Amino acid sequence: MSDTSIVLLLGFVGSLICVMTPILKLNASITKLNTTMEFMNKKLETNDKKFTEHDNRLDNHEIRLDRLEHK
């Protein structure tokens, strides 16, 4: 192997490392973001259920107050 081949091989490996490192970091960040978004969606669903329940209770309370006022 001549010196030129070695330099070309090292240049190729160095370029590959320079390109692959940000791609791998980006992949890890995207995975972490997806996990966080799934967790937040689950929390929002439970909060929506709680808010719906609270709205129903408030509606019932208003109906009850309205009936008491008109007696």
Secondary structure as UniProt FT lines:
FT   HELIX           3..69
//
